[in-house]
Amino acid sequence: LDIMLNHYMSRGLISEETYRTCAEYLRSKQIENNSQ
């Protein structure tokens, strides 16, 4: 999924702000998964 986000950002399909929001969301999800 990170690869897809990087791809979208490099294409200019999403803004850096959107990228950051997604990255933060993914990180929080990963932390949830790791703590279970």
C-alpha positions in Angstrom: 0.0 0.0 0.0 2.9 2.4 0.7 4.1 1.7 -2.8 0.7 2.7 -4.2 0.8 5.9 -2.1 4.2 6.8 -3.4 3.1 6.0 -6.9 0.1 8.3 -6.6 2.1 11.1 -5.1 4.8 10.9 -7.8 2.0 11.1 -10.4 0.5 14.1 -8.6 -2.8 12.3 -8.1 -2.8 13.0 -4.4 -1.4 16.0 -2.5 1.4 15.7 0.0 -1.2 16.4 2.7 -3.3 13.5 1.6 -0.2 11.3 1.5 0.6 12.3 5.0 -2.9 11.7 6.3 -2.9 8.2 4.7 0.6 7.4 6.1 -0.4 8.4 9.6 -3.6 6.3 9.3 -1.6 3.3 8.1 0.9 3.7 10.8 -1.8 3.7 13.5 -3.4 0.6 11.9 0.0 -1.2 12.0 0.5 -0.3 15.6 -3.0 -1.7 16.4 -2.2 -4.9 14.6 1.2 -5.3 16.3 -0.2 -4.8 19.8 -2.8 -7.6 19.4 
